[in-house]
Amino acid sequence: MAERDSSQRKTAIIRREHFNAAHRLHNPSWSEEKNEKVFGKCNNVYYHGHNYELEVKVIGYINPETGYVMDAKVLSDVIKEKVTDRFDHKNLNIEVDDFKNLNPTAENIVFVTYNILREAISEELDLQIRLYETPRNYVEYPY
């Protein structure tokens, strides 16, 4: 990485992506009655879907040679390859190995997404993920 002015401030780049996925919130160690009570309609045996909005925030110093914290095209490609291609139009409970033994709540989806992207993005850069399950409900990791 090129030398940087020590007085330079960190800057964030945020990329928004979208994917559609189905899931069922269910704890197999609980009775059907308890699952219904805790998860309500989200425990539907036939699953249900969401139009997820994913925001990936990358924070770091601007590279004086490129003017970037991270190239937005590179960030978009990483998100597509590692996350949206993996989750989009899938039943998370059945088709995505990350959720074979993990309840695919929004909180768990954002945590899994963070771990996937953390491996693909330079450790010099801070990373924060925000996932909108609905326009009014979202989760962040780390917060």
Kinemage of the C-alpha trace (Angstrom):
@kinemage 1
@onewidth
@group {chain A} dominant
@subgroup {mainchain}
@vectorlist {calphas} color= white
{ca met a 1} P 0.000 0.000 0.000
{ca ala a 2} L 1.236 3.500 -0.777
{ca glu a 3} L 2.434 5.841 1.977
{ca arg a 4} L -0.342 7.965 3.425
{ca asp a 5} L -0.471 11.224 5.303
{ca ser a 6} L -0.848 10.293 8.982
{ca ser a 7} L -3.418 13.071 9.412
{ca gln a 8} L -5.715 11.527 6.808
{ca arg a 9} L -9.067 10.383 8.127
{ca lys a 10} L -10.695 7.031 7.523
{ca thr a 11} L -13.440 7.025 4.919
{ca ala a 12} L -16.234 4.552 4.208
{ca ile a 13} L -17.469 3.153 0.919
{ca ile a 14} L -20.877 1.501 1.029
{ca arg a 15} L -22.166 -0.894 -1.605
{ca arg a 16} L -25.835 -1.901 -1.676
{ca glu a 17} L -26.858 -5.215 -3.199
{ca his a 18} L -30.091 -7.199 -3.295
{ca phe a 19} L -31.098 -10.830 -3.071
{ca asn a 20} L -34.299 -12.812 -2.656
{ca ala a 21} L -34.399 -15.864 -0.429
{ca ala a 22} L -36.799 -18.095 1.437
{ca his a 23} L -36.408 -19.445 4.941
{ca arg a 24} L -38.218 -20.939 7.884
{ca leu a 25} L -37.419 -19.947 11.438
{ca his a 26} L -37.441 -23.176 13.374
{ca asn a 27} L -35.625 -24.768 16.294
{ca pro a 28} L -35.672 -28.558 15.779
{ca ser a 29} L -35.104 -29.210 19.493
{ca trp a 30} L -38.402 -27.493 20.353
{ca ser a 31} L -41.951 -28.770 19.987
{ca glu a 32} L -44.079 -27.575 17.079
{ca glu a 33} L -46.154 -25.612 19.592
{ca lys a 34} L -43.138 -23.778 21.008
{ca asn a 35} L -41.806 -23.021 17.507
{ca glu a 36} L -45.208 -21.631 16.525
{ca lys a 37} L -45.390 -19.531 19.694
{ca val a 38} L -41.867 -18.074 19.335
{ca phe a 39} L -41.611 -17.679 15.551
{ca gly a 40} L -45.290 -17.300 14.543
{ca lys a 41} L -45.840 -16.973 10.779
{ca cys a 42} L -42.073 -17.182 10.236
{ca asn a 43} L -42.283 -20.856 11.282
{ca asn a 44} L -44.495 -21.722 8.280
{ca val a 45} L -43.703 -25.306 7.300
{ca tyr a 46} L -43.826 -24.218 3.628
{ca tyr a 47} L -41.277 -21.415 4.242
{ca his a 48} L -41.613 -17.748 3.320
{ca gly a 49} L -39.447 -15.261 1.469
{ca his a 50} L -37.894 -11.831 1.728
{ca asn a 51} L -36.450 -9.282 -0.659
{ca tyr a 52} L -33.251 -8.628 1.257
{ca glu a 53} L -31.251 -5.424 0.877
{ca leu a 54} L -27.611 -5.823 1.813
{ca glu a 55} L -25.291 -2.917 2.609
{ca val a 56} L -21.583 -3.607 2.856
{ca lys a 57} L -19.545 -0.811 4.420
{ca val a 58} L -15.775 -0.894 3.959
{ca ile a 59} L -13.804 1.624 6.026
{ca gly a 60} L -10.203 2.577 5.518
{ca tyr a 61} L -7.740 5.207 4.403
{ca ile a 62} L -7.940 6.591 0.896
{ca asn a 63} L -5.078 5.302 -1.221
{ca pro a 64} L -3.373 8.440 -2.566
{ca glu a 65} L -2.449 6.650 -5.811
{ca thr a 66} L -5.966 5.475 -6.704
{ca gly a 67} L -8.181 7.797 -4.667
{ca tyr a 68} L -10.068 4.700 -3.464
{ca val a 69} L -10.607 3.085 -0.103
{ca met a 70} L -11.601 0.076 -2.220
{ca asp a 71} L -12.586 -0.082 -5.862
{ca ala a 72} L -16.421 -0.164 -5.940
{ca lys a 73} L -16.422 -2.581 -8.891
{ca val a 74} L -14.144 -4.976 -7.024
{ca leu a 75} L -16.365 -4.720 -3.927
{ca ser a 76} L -19.478 -5.357 -6.021
{ca asp a 77} L -17.874 -8.392 -7.670
{ca val a 78} L -16.800 -9.849 -4.310
{ca ile a 79} L -20.300 -9.434 -2.846
{ca lys a 80} L -21.887 -11.017 -5.926
{ca glu a 81} L -19.475 -13.950 -6.060
{ca lys a 82} L -19.373 -14.682 -2.326
{ca val a 83} L -22.858 -13.729 -1.093
{ca thr a 84} L -25.588 -12.928 -3.579
{ca asp a 85} L -24.810 -15.826 -5.919
{ca arg a 86} L -24.790 -18.076 -2.846
{ca phe a 87} L -28.085 -16.832 -1.310
{ca asp a 88} L -30.175 -15.404 -4.172
{ca his a 89} L -33.331 -17.318 -5.039
{ca lys a 90} L -32.439 -20.066 -2.582
{ca asn a 91} L -34.197 -21.705 0.313
{ca leu a 92} L -31.624 -20.874 2.971
{ca asn a 93} L -32.612 -23.772 5.246
{ca ile a 94} L -32.274 -26.390 2.520
{ca glu a 95} L -29.911 -25.109 -0.174
{ca val a 96} L -27.265 -23.146 1.748
{ca asp a 97} L -24.825 -25.196 3.811
{ca asp a 98} L -24.164 -22.267 6.169
{ca phe a 99} L -27.691 -22.713 7.547
{ca lys a 100} L -27.946 -26.501 7.696
{ca asn a 101} L -27.501 -26.287 11.482
{ca leu a 102} L -28.079 -22.573 12.012
{ca asn a 103} L -31.494 -20.914 12.147
{ca pro a 104} L -31.487 -18.415 9.232
{ca thr a 105} L -32.681 -15.402 11.200
{ca ala a 106} L -31.657 -11.983 9.926
{ca glu a 107} L -29.127 -11.858 12.778
{ca asn a 108} L -27.531 -15.133 11.691
{ca ile a 109} L -27.613 -14.203 7.996
{ca val a 110} L -25.752 -10.945 8.676
{ca phe a 111} L -23.178 -12.750 10.831
{ca val a 112} L -22.583 -15.417 8.158
{ca thr a 113} L -22.334 -12.714 5.490
{ca tyr a 114} L -19.779 -10.814 7.555
{ca asn a 115} L -17.611 -13.922 8.000
{ca ile a 116} L -17.778 -14.759 4.287
{ca leu a 117} L -16.776 -11.237 3.247
{ca arg a 118} L -14.205 -10.793 5.993
{ca glu a 119} L -12.160 -13.581 4.384
{ca ala a 120} L -12.313 -11.838 0.989
{ca ile a 121} L -11.574 -8.231 1.990
{ca ser a 122} L -8.186 -6.965 3.134
{ca glu a 123} L -7.665 -7.021 6.890
{ca glu a 124} L -6.415 -3.410 6.610
{ca leu a 125} L -10.033 -2.433 5.979
{ca asp a 126} L -12.797 -2.385 8.578
{ca leu a 127} L -16.024 -4.071 7.564
{ca gln a 128} L -19.633 -3.593 8.636
{ca ile a 129} L -22.692 -5.354 7.241
{ca arg a 130} L -26.284 -4.124 7.359
{ca leu a 131} L -29.077 -6.419 6.184
{ca tyr a 132} L -32.639 -5.229 5.626
{ca glu a 133} L -35.110 -8.085 5.920
{ca thr a 134} L -37.952 -5.616 5.363
{ca pro a 135} L -37.853 -1.868 4.765
{ca arg a 136} L -38.443 -1.372 8.520
{ca asn a 137} L -36.369 -4.210 9.989
{ca tyr a 138} L -32.618 -4.470 9.662
{ca val a 139} L -29.650 -5.893 11.530
{ca glu a 140} L -26.004 -4.844 11.616
{ca tyr a 141} L -22.790 -6.649 12.380
{ca pro a 142} L -20.653 -5.532 13.958
{ca tyr a 143} L -22.679 -2.686 15.409
